[in-house]
Amino acid sequence: MRAPSLKPRSIAGRLLMFSGIFVTLALVIAAIVLFLALRTVVRDQIDQRLDTQIGALASAVTRDAQGRLALSAPLDAPPFDRPSFGWYWQIDGAGQRLTSRSLMNGTIDAPPPRQNLRHVLMGMPTSGLGGERGKGPLYLRQTVRNIDGVTLTITATAPMIALVGPAFRAFFWLVPCMLLLGVVLMAGTLWQIRFGLRPLKSMAANIDAINRGERARLPDETTAELAPLSLKTNALLEANEERLAATRMQFANLAHGLKTPVASLLLALDEQNDPKGALRALAARIDNRIKHHLAAARRVMASTDNVASTDLAASVADLHRAIGQIHAERNITFDTDIAPGLRVACDESDVEEMLGNLIDNAFKWAASRVTLRAHRDGPTARIVIEDDGPGIPADRLDAVLRPGVREDERVPGNGFGLSIVSELAGLYGGSLVLEANGAVGLRCVLCLPVAMGSGR
């Protein structure tokens, strides 16, 4: 079994994931850099304090008449007066040692100072790590001075907590601030992504409008990145229309080629070779179909840029008048419920052919009533035609949509009506579905795309 991918499937999700990772890494690195910078500042301040103490000790150390080391003034000012806090000083030389009061007779364990020529010539202290005997680590500064002919090592220390404590305390404030900054940055990124992807959503809406027949082309795109895509999409639409026009022209040429033989066939048939008139009727139907497709080809070739739009109520009214007269002797009631202003994005002659086949079929089989309802369902017009006739068995509903298949040979027909309706609806992106209308009768559901500016 394939493991699910953690990679987002949308562009917005990818951008948001990348921004989240980038912002998190940036904030972590920034927090570390700030922590190190703050610790450096704190260390510099401690170095200055310890160096000041070392300078004061070097200036105050003396030797008495017996050669003993002493201080000319007390130098145990705060914080070097607090016992066991880590703020100590110590002077070693000539086998003697002076310590701060805070050291309480203890000693500082420190390695010999590492001094280069610059430290020796300028008397600069060096940094290091040491410890109070039997206690924790200390940060220390050391220098070597020659006073009255005696080489002295002067050491001043600070507790390690004084070096990192302020940085850690600041870090506790820094973390919430970084989290808040991260939330603000992610919110800004989310807004930026939505604003940046708005042209894509607009283009998708325009493509949907083209599918519904409300537009013929995508509008000129002002976004530099999407302008080539818009141009290529419009070029593809134009190429498709040209291919469709060429196909229609081929059908027109074919129809023209068949027109003369069919006309000759009609002239050749008479009462002698076709006494019942069946062949003449069939040839006449073929001639009518040829005329219909020739007319459709001429309309398309005349205006390939016009988006088809047909008033559904007007077409149904015209069909009712024609079909009602054909079946007038049966007294079939025809009820309609069509949403006001409902229009479909189909050629008027194709709409009349589809609805004409369905309504005529319903009138042929109905016992007393035919009902037509049409309402908008999103981008689709849902047209339902019901009759109260014998209906079609459930296992035959799909079969009768195939060309030439007839359910009952006793009723006039050729078995092509429903297949023509299904094929025409499919060409417009619609569909035809047959259903049982309760216990008796047949329900035909024809779905066609809604035209621009159509009612509800």
N, C-alpha and C positions, 0 to 999 in steps of 0.2 A: 504493500500500500504506500502510495506516494505521500510524503510528509507535506502538510500545508505550507505554502510560501508565506514568509513574514513581510515580503515586500508589498507595499500598498499598490492597489491596482489603479488608483486615480492619480492624475497629475498633482492635484491639491494635496493628496495624502503623501506623495513622494516629497514634495517641497516642504511640507510640514514636518515630516520625519527628518529630513536633512537639516532643516533649521533647528529642530529640537536638539539633535546631536551636536551641531555646530555651536549653538548657544550654550549648551551644557559644558562642552569642552572649553569654550572661551571663558566662561565664568569660573570654572575650576582653575584654569591656568592663571586668570587674573587674581583670584583669591590667593593662590600660592605665591605669586609675585608680590602682591601687597603684603602678605605675611612676612616674606623674606626681607622686603624693603623696610617694613616697620621694625623688624628685629635688628636690622643693620643700624637704623637710626637710634634705637635703644642702646645698642652696643657702643656706638660712638659717644653717646652721652655718658655711659658708665666709664668708658676709657678716659673721657675728659675729667670726670670726678676723681678717678684713681690716679691719673697723671698729676692732677692738682695736689693730691695728698702726697704723692711721691716728691714733687717739687718742694712742698713745704717741709717735708722731713729732711730732704737734702740740705735745705737752707738752715735748718734748726739744729742739725747734729753737730756736736763738738766733742773735744777730748779734754779731760781735766789734766791736772798736773801729774797724776799717776797713770795717765794714758787710758783711762776708762771712758767709754762712749757715754754721751749724755745728750739731752735735748735742751736747748736754750729756752724753750717755751712748750707748754703742754699742747699736744696736737690730737687729742681724743674728742674732737668735736663730732656731733652727729654726722653720719650714722655709725662712726667708729667707736662710740661709747656704749653700744648695746651688746651685751655679752651673747655669744652663741648665735648671732644672726648672720655671720659670714662676712661682715665688713671688718676686715682686720688689716693691720700693717705690721711689718717686721723688718728689722735692720740687722744684717749679719756682716761681721768683719773683725779682723784681729782677734779671733777666738772669742768674740763677745756677741751678744744678741740683745736687741731692744725690741719689745713687742707692745702692741696696743693694749689698753685696758680691757677691751672687748674680747681679746684672746684668752684672758684669764689664765696666764702662765702656760698656755698651750703653745704649740708650734705649728708652723705652716709647712707642710710637705710639698716642696716644689722642685722641679728639675732645674738645673743650671740654666740661666737665661741664654737664648740663642740670639747673639748680637752680631750683625755684620759691621763693616767699616763705618757705614752711615750712622748706625745706632751709637757706635763708640765715639765718633767725632762730634755728633750733635747731642749726645746724651738722651736719645729717645728711648722710652720704655718699649718693651716687647710684650706681646700677649702670650698666654699659655693657660694650661689647666693644671690645677693642683688640688690639694685637699687639706683639711684640718685633721690632724692625727686622730684617728678613731671616729671621724665623722664624715659628712658627705663631701662631694666635689665642690671646688671653688673655681671661679674665674679670676685670673690674676694678671697683674701688670708688674713687670720687673725692670730694673735698670741697675747698672754698675757704675758707681761714681768713685773717684779718688779724692778723698777729703783728708787734708793734713797728712798726706803721704800714706794713708791707709785706704785700701780698696774695700769699698762697702757694696753689698748687694741689698738694695731696698725693694721690698715687695709690698704691694697693696692688693687686697682681694675683695671680691664681691660674691654673694651667693649666686648660684646658677639660676635660681628662680627670678632674680632681679633682671637677668638677661632675657629670659623667654616669657616670664610672667606677663608683662605688659602686652607683648605680641599676642599671647593666647587670649588675654582678656579682650583685646581689640578684635580678635578673630571671632569671638562669640557674638559680637555685634556685626561683624562683617558677613557672617553666614546668612542671617535673616535678610540683610540688605541685598545680598547677591541673589537669594531666592526671589525676593520681591522684584528685583531688576529682571530676573529670568522670566517671571510671569508677565511683566510688562512687555518685554521683548517678544515673547511668544504671541501675546495678544496682538501686538503690532504686526508680527509676521502673518498671523491668520487674516487680519484685515487686508494686508498687502496682497496675500494670495487671492483672496476673494475679489479684490479690486482688479488685480492683474489678469484673472481668468474671466472677467466679465465679458470681454469681446468674444471669447469662445462660446459662452452661453448664448450670446446674441446671435452668433453664426448658427448654432444648433437650432435656435428658434426660427431663423430664416429658412433653414433647410426643411424643417417641419412644415413651414408655410408653403414651400414649393411642393412638398408631398401632398398637401391638402388642396393644391391648386390655387392658393391665394397669391402666389408670386410666380413669376416666370424665371427670374434670375436672382442671384445674391446681390445685395447693394454693394456699391464701392466701399471697400474696407479701408478705414483710415489708419488702422494699426499696421505698422510696418511689417511685423512678423507674419500677420495673417493675410496681408494683401496678395502675395503670390498664391496662397491657397485659394482665396476667393476667385482670383482670375482663372486658375486652373479648373476649379469646380464649374465656373460659368462656361469655360471652353468645353468641358466634358458634357454639360447639359446641351450646349449648342450642337456638339457632335452627335449626341443621341437623337436630337430632334432631326438633324439632317439625315441620319440613318433611317429614322422612322418615316421621314418624308420620302426617302428613296424607296423604302419598302412599300409604302402606299402607292408610289408611282408604278412600281412593278405590278402590284395588284391591279392598278388601273389599266396598265397595258394588257395584262392577262384578261381583264374583263372586256376590254375593247376587242381583243383577239377572239373572245368567245361570242361576242355580240352578233357578228355576222353569221356564223354557223347556226346559232340559235334562231335568228330571224329566218334563215333559210329553212330550218326545221319546222318552224311555225307555218311557213307558206306551203311546205310539202304535205303537212297533215291536213286531212279533210274528212268528210263523212264516210268516204269509202274505206280508207286505210285506218281510220280511228272512229268507228261508229259510236262508241260510248263517250268519246271525248276525254278519256283519261290521259292519253299521251299529250293532247293539246293543253290540258290543264297543267300537267307537269312541266311542259316546255314554257308555258306562260309564267309559272312560278320561278323557273330558272331565269327568265328574262327580267322579272321584277327584282330578283336578288342582284343581278348584274347591274341594273340601273341604280339600285341603292348604293352599292359599293363604289360605283363611278361617281355618284353625287358626293359621297363621304370623302373620296379622294380629292375631289375638286375643292371641297370646303377646307380640308387640311392644307392643301397646297396654296390656297388663297391667303390663309392667315395662320402661319405656324406659330406666331408669337402670342396669339390670343389664348387665354385660359378659358376652357369650356365651362359653362355655367347654365344649368337648366332648371327652370321653375317646376318643381315636382307637382304641385297642385294643378297647374295649367295642363301639364302633360297628361295627368290622370283624367282630368275633365274631358280632354279631347278623345282619349282612348275609350272612355265610358260611352260617349255619344256614338262612336263608331261600332264598338263591340255590342253595346246595348241594342242597337238596331238589328244586328245579325242574329241575336238570340232573343228578340222581342217576344216571340210567341211563347217562351218558357216562363215569362214573368219573374225573372230573378231579381231579388232586391239587392242593390249595391250600396253599401254604407262606407263612408270614408271618414277618416280622422287624421288630417295632415297638419303638422305644426305650421303656423303662419310664416310665410317668407322662407320656407325651407327650400334650399337649392342644392343640387349635386354637381360636382365637378366632372361632368360627363357630357359628351356630345348629345344634342337633343334627339337626333335620329336613333342613336344607340339606346338612349333611355326609353324612347317609344318602342323600340324593338324588344327590349328586355321586359318592360312592364306589359306590353301588348301580348307577348307570349304567355306571361304568367296570368294576366287577367282573363285572356281568352280561354286558357286551360281551365281556370277556376269556373268560368261560366259553363263550359262544356260538361263539367262533372257535378256542379252544385245541384242540390235538390231544391233549395228555395232562396239561399242567401249567400252573398259574397261580401267580405269585409276587407277593407284596406286601411291600415294604420301606418303612419310614417312620422317618426320623431328623431331628433338629433341625439346621438350618443357619443359625446366628445367630438372627435374629428370625423365621425361616421354617421351617415343617415341610415337608420334601421327601418326598412320597409317590410311590413308583414301583411301577406295576403292569405286569407283563410276562406275555405268553403265548407259546406255541410254535406259534401258528396260522400261516396263510399270510401275515399281515401286510398292509400297505398300500403300494403303490408310492410312492416318494419324492415324485413330482410331485403326489400326491393327498393328502398328509398335511395340508396347510392347507385344502384344499377340503372335507374331510369334517367340519371344524369348523363349517361354515355350516349354518344350519337347513334341514332337508328333504333334505340330500344323503346318499345311501346308496351304499356301495361295492359291495354285492352284494344284488340284489333277491331272491335265493333264500332268504336268512335273514330270519325275521320281524323287523319293526322299522318305524319311521316316519322315521328320519333326524334326529330331534330330540335324542337322548340326549347326544351329544358337545357339541352347541351349547349345551344347557342347562347342562352342567358348566362349559364355558368362561365363560358369562355369569355364573353364580353365583360362580365363583372370582374373576372380575374385580370383582364387587360388593364382595368382601371384601379387595380389593387383592392377590389372588393371580393365578395363571395356570395354564393347561393347555397342555402341549406334547406332541406325538406324535413318536416317533422309531422308527427301525427297530431291532428287537431282534436284532442279529446278522444271520445269513443268513436266518432265518425269524422270524416272530412280530412283535409290536408292543409297544412300550414307551410307556406313558402316564405323564408326569411332572406331578403335580399339586402346586402350591405354595400353601400357605395360611398365614396369620399364626399365630404361636404365642401361646397364652393365658398369662396371668399365672400364675406358679407352676408352669409346665410343666417336666417333666423334660428330660433331655438327648436 
